[in-house]
Amino acid sequence: MSNIAFTAPHHEAAKAGQTILEQGGTAIEAMVAAAATIAVVYPHMNGLGGDGFWLISEPGKAPIGIDASGTAAQAATREFYHGQDVIPTRGGQAALTMAGAVAGWQKALDISATWQAPKTLCELLDNAINHAQNGITVTKSLQSASRKVHADLATLANFSQFLDQGETLTQGKTLTLPRLANTLKRLATSGLDDFYHGEISERLAADLEAAGSPIRLEDFHNYRAEAVTPLSVKTSVGTLYNLPAPTQGIASLIILALYDRIHPLGNGSDVDMAHLLIEATKQAFIARNEYVTDPSRLTTDLQELLSDVNLAKMTKAIKADTAQPWPHPAKHGDTIWMGACDSEGRIVSYIQSLYWEFGSGVVSPSTGIVWSNRGSSFSLEAGHLQELKPHLTPFHTLNPAFAELSDGRRISYGTMGGEGQPQTQAALFSRYVYHKLPLEKAISEGRWLLGRTWGDVSHNLKIEADFAQQAESIFTQRGHDLVIVDACNELMGHAGAVVQHQDGEVDAATDPRSDGAALCS
């Protein structure tokens, strides 16, 4: 019987996490090992210069969250961007929020250390160091990202570490990241706090300032990852959890809470399921866009949006045979999600991100770390819900999910994909829980995406070609604005899940749209 499992959108990260689990490490320790490795092998999607969010569950206890999202620098003011209408999406001015991921690793490891004697950082970071030092194999996903960003980023100083003699990366070739290897070695021996209060922080602050970023050393010193209470909603199948503001976790919960109410309106087909989830998504996104911002300036308690009264109002706006007109403004971004379950039944749902592919494109020459551009989603408009102010967090698409079902199953699940994250979560959860599909099939079946992702500017409904064979005519009749894309398409996200059954048996699955692996033992 399998009682430990790890899933990740890159097989080397899954192996790194599973190895720690097999050595008796905790789910948190396994996740830190995998987080470091995937920062190396999937550098276009995430890294040490980005953000992280954790959902951690011990059997019999309420889940806890960690918000390791970066706050805007002290100097990141509207005046800093004087004369500009929007914050640049690439370059030094796009690198305006602190990187929180490494602080989140430490915050989580502090929790792990209360469970059992900790493994050393050298043990946890060894796999990542070896990959950075000896080289990684360029995946199709990395090659595609390299081609997509080449025109924007190739001329940026120090981005050359992600180029092949100035040209785009090629699938199957080897990429070494020696400066990043040295940085990871430093963290392994000096401690993760060196990122914020030691030599690494000093190097990063100097490099970022030289690149035109408003971030300074004081911002490193002042940063803290925070423990947070997850949002939750009780449904007919169990209790679902996700992260509070500044994430869109509320949207993910609203979609599934609405589907719990409306799924009997369909005939049980995959097409009806998708239509109802899409219409629930519209209601969730309207609420998300109206309310979600930095926690300090929320105008309503997001938990209240999950009340029976509010969910009933949203339910009335959903029609089983008609699509609500769209669009509303879309959010986008790219990231990685990973899940783990250790031998004691402790489960982690974790997400780590740079926002766009390769983030801001700013690479620290002394550390090899690429910095996120999450802060570019702030607004320079006075009074805007996302108005830029120092020490505040921008809106985050990131939202790792977890559920405790009434039948005793516990599920860690999630995906990358910006606007698509809540939609993909809803698809895999609904197929697995409500429609009883096997876990792998719930993830691999054809999917859909309302709105934009991966930098796309369209707001229509994209459906994969294999799903379109069933859905196209019905969706068109119901008024959906359709675009058909290739089957097994990466723009639909890299989903995954880990399930612990009531008897302790563990399943895991990963997305065929990724380069991942799901390992159980």
C-alpha positions as CSV (number, residue, x, y, z in Angstrom):
1,M,0.0,0.0,0.0
2,S,1.3,3.4,-0.9
3,N,1.3,5.9,1.9
4,I,3.5,8.7,0.6
5,A,3.2,10.6,-2.7
6,F,4.5,13.6,-4.5
7,T,3.3,15.3,-7.7
8,A,5.0,18.1,-9.6
9,P,4.8,19.5,-13.2
10,H,8.5,18.6,-13.7
11,H,9.6,15.0,-13.1
12,E,12.9,16.0,-11.5
13,A,11.1,18.1,-8.9
14,A,8.8,15.2,-8.2
15,K,11.8,12.9,-7.8
16,A,13.4,15.4,-5.4
17,G,10.4,15.6,-3.2
18,Q,9.7,11.9,-3.3
19,T,13.3,11.1,-2.3
20,I,13.0,13.2,0.8
21,L,9.7,11.5,1.7
22,E,11.3,8.0,1.2
23,Q,14.1,9.1,3.6
24,G,11.5,9.8,6.3
25,G,11.3,13.6,5.7
26,T,8.1,15.5,6.2
27,A,5.8,16.7,3.4
28,I,7.1,20.3,4.1
29,E,10.8,19.2,3.8
30,A,10.0,17.3,0.6
31,M,8.2,20.4,-0.7
32,V,11.2,22.7,0.0
33,A,13.5,20.3,-1.8
34,A,11.2,20.1,-4.8
35,A,10.6,23.9,-4.7
36,A,14.4,24.5,-5.0
37,T,14.7,21.9,-7.7
38,I,11.8,23.2,-9.8
39,A,13.2,26.7,-9.5
40,V,16.2,25.4,-11.4
41,V,14.6,23.0,-13.9
42,Y,11.6,25.2,-14.8
43,P,13.2,28.6,-14.5
44,H,10.6,30.2,-16.8
45,M,7.8,29.4,-14.5
46,N,9.1,30.1,-11.0
47,G,12.2,30.9,-9.0
48,L,13.8,32.2,-5.8
49,G,13.0,35.8,-7.0
50,G,9.3,35.1,-6.9
51,D,6.4,34.3,-4.5
52,G,4.9,31.3,-2.8
53,F,1.7,30.2,-1.0
54,W,1.3,27.2,1.2
55,L,-1.6,25.2,2.5
56,I,-0.5,22.7,5.2
57,S,-2.8,20.0,6.7
58,E,-2.1,17.7,9.7
59,P,-4.6,14.9,10.2
60,G,-7.3,16.0,12.7
61,K,-6.3,19.6,12.7
62,A,-7.5,22.7,10.8
63,P,-5.3,23.5,7.8
64,I,-3.0,26.5,8.0
65,G,-1.7,28.8,5.3
66,I,1.5,30.7,4.6
67,D,1.4,33.9,2.5
68,A,4.9,34.4,1.1
69,S,3.9,37.0,-1.5
70,G,6.1,39.9,-2.0
71,T,5.2,43.4,-0.9
72,A,6.0,46.6,-2.9
73,A,9.3,48.3,-2.1
74,Q,9.4,51.4,0.1
75,A,10.4,53.4,-3.0
76,A,7.7,51.9,-5.2
77,T,5.4,54.8,-5.4
78,R,3.3,56.4,-8.1
79,E,5.9,59.2,-8.2
80,F,8.6,56.6,-9.0
81,Y,6.6,56.0,-12.2
82,H,6.0,59.7,-13.0
83,G,5.0,60.2,-16.6
84,Q,3.9,56.6,-17.2
85,D,0.3,55.4,-17.5
86,V,1.1,51.8,-16.5
87,I,3.9,50.0,-14.7
88,P,6.2,48.3,-17.2
89,T,5.9,44.5,-17.4
90,R,9.6,43.9,-18.1
91,G,12.9,45.3,-17.0
92,G,14.0,46.9,-13.8
93,Q,10.9,49.0,-13.1
94,A,8.8,45.8,-13.3
95,A,10.9,44.3,-10.5
96,L,9.2,46.3,-7.7
97,T,8.0,43.7,-5.1
98,M,10.1,41.7,-2.7
99,A,10.6,38.0,-3.4
100,G,8.8,36.0,-0.7
101,A,9.3,32.4,-1.7
102,V,12.5,31.7,0.3
103,A,11.0,33.3,3.4
104,G,8.0,31.0,2.9
105,W,10.3,28.0,2.7
106,Q,11.7,28.9,6.1
107,K,8.3,29.6,7.7
108,A,7.2,26.2,6.6
109,L,10.3,24.5,7.8
110,D,9.8,26.1,11.2
111,I,6.5,24.3,11.3
112,S,8.1,21.0,10.1
113,A,10.7,21.2,12.9
114,T,7.8,21.0,15.5
115,W,6.8,17.7,14.0
116,Q,10.2,15.9,14.1
117,A,13.9,16.4,14.0
118,P,14.7,18.4,10.8
119,K,16.8,17.5,7.9
120,T,19.6,19.9,7.0
121,L,19.4,22.5,4.3
122,C,22.3,20.8,2.6
123,E,20.2,17.6,2.3
124,L,17.1,19.6,1.1
125,L,18.9,21.7,-1.5
126,D,21.4,19.2,-2.7
127,N,19.3,18.0,-5.7
128,A,18.7,21.6,-6.8
129,I,22.4,22.5,-6.5
130,N,23.4,19.4,-8.6
131,H,21.0,20.3,-11.4
132,A,22.1,23.9,-11.5
133,Q,25.7,23.0,-11.5
134,N,25.7,20.0,-13.9
135,G,22.9,21.2,-16.2
136,I,19.3,20.7,-16.9
137,T,17.6,19.3,-20.1
138,V,15.6,22.0,-21.9
139,T,12.0,20.9,-22.0
140,K,9.5,21.7,-24.7
141,S,7.8,24.1,-22.2
142,L,11.1,25.9,-21.6
143,Q,11.8,26.1,-25.3
144,S,8.4,27.6,-26.0
145,A,8.8,30.2,-23.3
146,S,12.3,31.1,-24.6
147,R,10.9,31.7,-28.1
148,K,8.0,33.7,-26.7
149,V,10.1,36.1,-24.7
150,H,13.1,36.4,-26.9
151,A,12.1,39.7,-28.5
152,D,11.4,41.3,-25.2
153,L,14.1,39.9,-23.0
154,A,17.1,38.9,-25.1
155,T,18.6,42.4,-25.0
156,L,18.3,42.8,-21.2
157,A,21.6,42.9,-19.4
158,N,22.4,39.5,-17.8
159,F,19.5,37.6,-19.4
160,S,22.1,35.7,-21.4
161,Q,22.1,32.9,-18.9
162,F,18.8,31.8,-20.4
163,L,20.0,32.1,-24.0
164,D,22.1,29.9,-26.2
165,Q,24.8,32.2,-27.6
166,G,22.1,34.9,-27.9
167,E,19.5,32.6,-29.5
168,T,16.5,30.8,-28.0
169,L,16.9,27.6,-26.1
170,T,16.4,24.3,-27.9
171,Q,14.5,21.3,-26.5
172,G,16.9,18.5,-25.5
173,K,20.0,20.7,-25.0
174,T,21.6,21.2,-21.7
175,L,21.5,24.5,-19.7
176,T,23.8,25.1,-16.8
177,L,23.1,27.8,-14.2
178,P,26.4,28.0,-12.2
179,R,25.7,31.3,-10.5
180,L,22.4,30.0,-9.2
181,A,24.2,26.8,-8.0
182,N,26.6,29.0,-6.0
183,T,23.6,30.9,-4.5
184,L,21.9,27.7,-3.5
185,K,25.2,26.4,-1.9
186,R,25.4,29.7,0.1
187,L,21.8,29.2,1.3
188,A,22.5,25.6,2.2
189,T,25.4,26.5,4.4
190,S,24.5,29.9,5.7
191,G,20.8,29.5,6.1
192,L,17.8,30.7,4.2
193,D,17.8,34.0,6.2
194,D,20.9,35.0,4.2
195,F,18.5,35.8,1.4
196,Y,17.1,38.7,3.5
197,H,19.8,39.6,6.0
198,G,23.1,38.3,4.7
199,E,25.5,38.4,1.8
200,I,22.9,37.3,-0.8
201,S,20.5,40.2,0.2
202,E,23.4,42.7,-0.2
203,R,24.2,41.3,-3.7
204,L,20.6,41.2,-4.8
205,A,19.9,44.7,-3.6
206,A,22.8,46.1,-5.4
207,D,22.0,44.3,-8.6
208,L,18.3,45.3,-8.6
209,E,19.2,48.9,-8.0
210,A,21.6,48.8,-10.9
211,A,18.8,47.4,-13.1
212,G,16.5,50.3,-12.3
213,S,14.4,48.6,-9.7
214,P,13.0,50.6,-6.7
215,I,14.0,47.7,-4.3
216,R,16.7,48.5,-1.7
217,L,18.4,46.5,1.0
218,E,16.0,47.8,3.6
219,D,13.2,46.1,1.8
220,F,15.0,42.7,2.2
221,H,15.5,43.4,5.9
222,N,11.8,44.3,6.5
223,Y,10.2,41.4,4.7
224,R,8.4,38.6,6.5
225,A,6.3,35.7,5.3
226,E,3.0,35.5,7.2
227,A,0.9,32.7,8.6
228,V,-2.7,33.1,7.5
229,T,-6.1,31.4,8.1
230,P,-7.4,29.8,4.9
231,L,-10.8,30.6,3.5
232,S,-13.2,27.6,3.6
233,V,-16.6,26.5,2.5
234,K,-18.8,23.5,3.5
235,T,-20.5,21.7,0.6
236,S,-22.5,18.5,0.3
237,V,-19.2,16.6,-0.4
238,G,-17.0,18.1,2.3
239,T,-15.1,21.2,3.3
240,L,-12.9,23.0,0.8
241,Y,-10.0,25.3,1.6
242,N,-8.0,27.9,-0.2
243,L,-5.9,31.0,0.4
244,P,-7.4,34.5,1.4
245,A,-6.5,37.8,-0.2
246,P,-4.4,38.9,-2.0
247,T,-5.0,35.6,-3.9
248,Q,-8.0,34.6,-6.0
249,G,-8.6,31.6,-3.7
250,I,-12.1,33.1,-3.1
251,A,-12.9,32.6,-6.8
252,S,-11.9,29.0,-6.7
253,L,-14.1,28.3,-3.7
254,I,-17.1,30.2,-5.1
255,I,-17.0,28.2,-8.3
256,L,-17.1,24.8,-6.5
257,A,-19.6,26.0,-3.9
258,L,-21.9,27.1,-6.8
259,Y,-21.4,23.9,-8.7
260,D,-22.4,22.0,-5.6
261,R,-25.7,23.8,-5.7
262,I,-26.3,23.7,-9.5
263,H,-24.9,20.5,-10.8
264,P,-28.3,18.7,-10.6
265,L,-29.4,21.2,-13.4
266,G,-27.3,19.3,-15.8
267,N,-27.9,15.8,-17.2
268,G,-24.6,14.5,-15.9
269,S,-22.7,14.9,-19.2
270,D,-19.2,16.4,-19.4
271,V,-20.6,19.2,-21.6
272,D,-23.3,20.2,-19.1
273,M,-20.8,20.0,-16.3
274,A,-18.4,22.3,-18.2
275,H,-21.2,24.8,-19.1
276,L,-22.3,25.1,-15.4
277,L,-18.8,25.5,-14.2
278,I,-18.1,28.2,-16.8
279,E,-21.2,30.1,-15.7
280,A,-20.2,29.7,-12.1
281,T,-16.7,31.0,-13.0
282,K,-18.3,34.2,-14.4
283,Q,-20.0,34.8,-11.1
284,A,-16.8,34.1,-9.1
285,F,-14.7,36.4,-11.3
286,I,-17.2,39.3,-11.0
287,A,-17.0,39.0,-7.2
288,R,-13.2,38.5,-7.3
289,N,-12.6,41.6,-9.5
290,E,-14.8,43.7,-7.2
291,Y,-13.3,42.9,-3.9
292,V,-9.9,41.1,-3.9
293,T,-6.9,43.4,-3.1
294,D,-4.2,43.7,-0.5
295,P,-5.7,42.4,2.8
296,S,-5.3,45.8,4.5
297,R,-7.7,47.5,2.2
298,L,-10.4,44.9,1.8
299,T,-13.9,46.4,2.0
300,T,-15.7,43.2,2.8
301,D,-14.9,40.0,4.6
302,L,-14.2,37.5,1.8
303,Q,-15.5,34.7,3.9
304,E,-18.9,36.4,3.7
305,L,-19.0,35.9,-0.1
306,L,-19.3,32.2,0.7
307,S,-22.4,32.6,2.8
308,D,-25.7,30.9,1.9
309,V,-27.2,34.3,1.1
310,N,-24.5,35.4,-1.3
311,L,-24.2,32.0,-3.0
312,A,-28.0,31.9,-3.5
313,K,-27.8,35.3,-5.3
314,M,-25.1,34.1,-7.6
315,T,-27.0,30.8,-8.3
316,K,-30.0,32.8,-9.5
317,A,-27.8,34.4,-12.2
318,I,-26.8,31.0,-13.7
319,K,-28.9,29.5,-16.5
320,A,-28.5,25.8,-17.5
321,D,-29.2,26.5,-21.2
322,T,-27.7,30.0,-21.8
323,A,-24.3,31.6,-21.5
324,Q,-24.0,34.9,-19.6
325,P,-22.5,37.6,-21.9
326,W,-18.7,38.1,-21.3
327,P,-16.0,39.6,-21.0
328,H,-15.0,41.0,-17.7
329,P,-11.3,42.0,-17.1
330,A,-9.0,39.0,-17.0
331,K,-6.1,38.3,-14.8
332,H,-3.1,36.3,-16.1
333,G,0.1,34.7,-14.9
334,D,2.2,31.6,-14.9
335,T,3.5,29.5,-12.1
336,I,3.9,25.9,-10.8
337,W,1.8,23.9,-8.3
338,M,3.0,20.8,-6.4
339,G,1.5,18.5,-3.8
340,A,2.8,16.1,-1.2
341,C,1.7,13.6,1.4
342,D,4.1,12.1,4.0
343,S,4.0,8.9,6.0
344,E,2.2,10.6,8.9
345,G,-0.6,11.8,6.6
346,R,0.6,15.4,6.6
347,I,-0.4,17.0,3.3
348,V,1.0,20.1,1.5
349,S,-0.5,22.1,-1.4
350,Y,2.1,24.6,-2.6
351,I,2.4,27.1,-5.4
352,Q,5.5,29.2,-6.5
353,S,5.6,31.8,-9.2
354,L,7.5,34.5,-11.1
355,Y,4.2,35.8,-12.7
356,W,5.0,36.1,-16.4
357,E,7.5,33.7,-18.1
358,F,10.9,34.7,-16.7
359,G,9.2,37.4,-14.6
360,S,10.6,40.8,-15.1
361,G,13.5,39.4,-17.1
362,V,15.9,41.0,-14.6
363,V,18.6,38.5,-13.7
364,S,20.9,39.3,-10.8
365,P,24.5,38.9,-12.2
366,S,26.0,38.0,-8.9
367,T,23.4,35.4,-7.9
368,G,21.8,34.1,-11.1
369,I,18.3,34.8,-9.6
370,V,15.6,36.1,-12.0
371,W,13.2,38.5,-10.4
372,S,9.4,38.4,-10.6
373,N,7.2,41.0,-12.3
374,R,4.2,40.5,-10.1
375,G,4.2,44.1,-9.1
376,S,3.3,45.1,-12.7
377,S,-0.3,44.2,-11.9
378,F,-0.5,47.2,-9.5
379,S,-2.3,50.2,-10.9
380,L,-1.0,53.8,-11.2
381,E,-4.5,55.1,-11.1
382,A,-5.3,57.0,-7.9
383,G,-8.1,55.3,-6.0
384,H,-8.0,52.1,-8.0
385,L,-8.6,48.9,-6.1
386,Q,-5.0,47.8,-7.0
387,E,-3.4,51.2,-6.6
388,L,0.4,51.0,-6.1
389,K,1.5,51.8,-2.5
390,P,4.7,50.8,-0.6
391,H,4.5,47.6,1.5
392,L,1.2,46.4,-0.1
393,T,0.8,43.3,-2.1
394,P,-0.6,43.2,-5.6
395,F,-3.4,40.9,-6.7
396,H,-2.3,37.2,-7.0
397,T,-3.7,34.6,-9.3
398,L,-1.9,32.0,-7.1
399,N,-4.1,29.7,-5.0
400,P,-3.2,26.2,-3.8
401,A,-6.2,24.2,-2.9
402,F,-7.1,21.5,-0.3
403,A,-10.3,19.6,0.6
404,E,-11.5,17.3,3.3
405,L,-14.3,15.1,2.0
406,S,-17.1,13.7,4.0
407,D,-16.1,10.1,3.0
408,G,-12.6,10.6,4.6
409,R,-10.6,11.5,1.6
410,R,-8.2,14.4,1.8
411,I,-7.1,16.1,-1.4
412,S,-4.3,18.5,-2.3
413,Y,-4.8,19.9,-5.8
414,G,-3.9,22.8,-7.9
415,T,-2.4,24.1,-11.2
416,M,-0.6,26.9,-12.9
417,G,-2.3,29.1,-15.5
418,G,-3.3,32.5,-14.1
419,E,-6.9,33.1,-15.0
420,G,-7.2,29.4,-15.6
421,Q,-6.3,28.3,-12.1
422,P,-9.7,28.3,-10.5
423,Q,-11.2,26.8,-13.7
424,T,-8.8,23.9,-13.9
425,Q,-9.2,23.3,-10.2
426,A,-12.9,23.1,-10.6
427,A,-12.7,20.8,-13.6
428,L,-10.5,18.2,-12.0
429,F,-12.3,18.4,-8.6
430,S,-15.8,18.1,-10.2
431,R,-14.8,15.2,-12.5
432,Y,-13.1,13.3,-9.7
433,V,-15.5,14.0,-6.8
434,Y,-18.9,14.6,-8.4
435,H,-18.6,12.5,-11.6
436,K,-16.4,9.7,-10.2
437,L,-13.7,9.8,-12.9
438,P,-10.3,8.2,-11.9
439,L,-7.9,10.9,-10.7
440,E,-5.6,10.7,-13.8
441,K,-8.6,10.9,-16.2
442,A,-10.1,13.8,-14.2
443,I,-6.9,15.7,-15.0
444,S,-6.1,14.5,-18.5
445,E,-9.6,14.9,-20.1
446,G,-10.1,17.9,-22.4
447,R,-10.5,21.3,-20.7
448,W,-11.6,24.8,-21.3
449,L,-10.5,28.3,-20.4
450,L,-12.6,31.4,-20.0
451,G,-10.6,34.6,-20.5
452,R,-6.9,35.0,-21.1
453,T,-3.8,33.3,-20.0
454,W,-0.1,33.2,-21.0
455,G,-0.2,36.9,-22.0
456,D,-3.2,36.4,-24.4
457,V,-5.4,39.4,-24.7
458,S,-8.7,37.6,-25.8
459,H,-11.5,37.1,-23.3
460,N,-13.4,34.3,-25.2
461,L,-13.9,30.7,-24.2
462,K,-11.1,28.4,-25.4
463,I,-11.8,24.7,-25.5
464,E,-9.4,21.9,-26.4
465,A,-10.0,20.1,-29.7
466,D,-10.8,16.7,-28.1
467,F,-13.4,18.3,-25.8
468,A,-14.8,20.4,-28.7
469,Q,-15.9,17.2,-30.4
470,Q,-18.5,16.8,-27.7
471,A,-19.1,20.5,-26.8
472,E,-18.8,22.7,-29.8
473,S,-22.3,22.6,-31.2
474,I,-24.0,22.7,-27.7
475,F,-21.8,25.6,-26.5
476,T,-22.5,27.5,-29.6
477,Q,-26.2,27.1,-29.3
478,R,-26.0,28.3,-25.7
479,G,-24.2,31.5,-26.7
480,H,-20.6,30.8,-25.8
481,D,-18.0,32.8,-27.8
482,L,-15.7,29.8,-28.8
483,V,-12.2,29.3,-29.9
484,I,-10.9,25.8,-30.4
485,V,-7.3,25.1,-29.5
486,D,-5.1,22.0,-29.8
487,A,-5.8,19.1,-27.5
488,C,-3.5,18.6,-24.5
489,N,-2.6,22.2,-24.6
490,E,-0.2,23.8,-22.1
491,L,-2.2,27.0,-21.9
492,M,-4.8,25.0,-20.0
493,G,-2.4,24.7,-17.1
494,H,-0.3,22.0,-15.4
495,A,-2.7,20.4,-13.0
496,G,-2.0,17.8,-10.3
497,A,-3.5,16.2,-7.2
498,V,-2.6,14.0,-4.2
499,V,-5.4,12.1,-2.5
500,Q,-5.2,10.3,0.8
501,H,-8.0,7.8,1.3
502,Q,-9.6,7.0,4.6
503,D,-7.5,3.8,4.9
504,G,-4.3,5.7,4.5
505,E,-3.8,4.6,0.8
506,V,-2.4,7.5,-1.3
507,D,-2.9,8.3,-5.0
508,A,-1.3,11.0,-7.1
509,A,-1.6,12.2,-10.6
510,T,0.0,14.9,-12.8
511,D,-1.0,16.6,-16.0
512,P,0.1,15.2,-19.5
513,R,0.2,18.9,-20.5
514,S,3.4,19.3,-18.3
515,D,6.7,17.6,-18.0
516,G,5.7,16.2,-14.6
517,A,5.5,13.0,-12.6
518,A,3.3,11.7,-9.9
519,L,5.1,9.3,-7.6
520,C,3.7,7.0,-4.9
521,S,5.5,4.5,-2.6
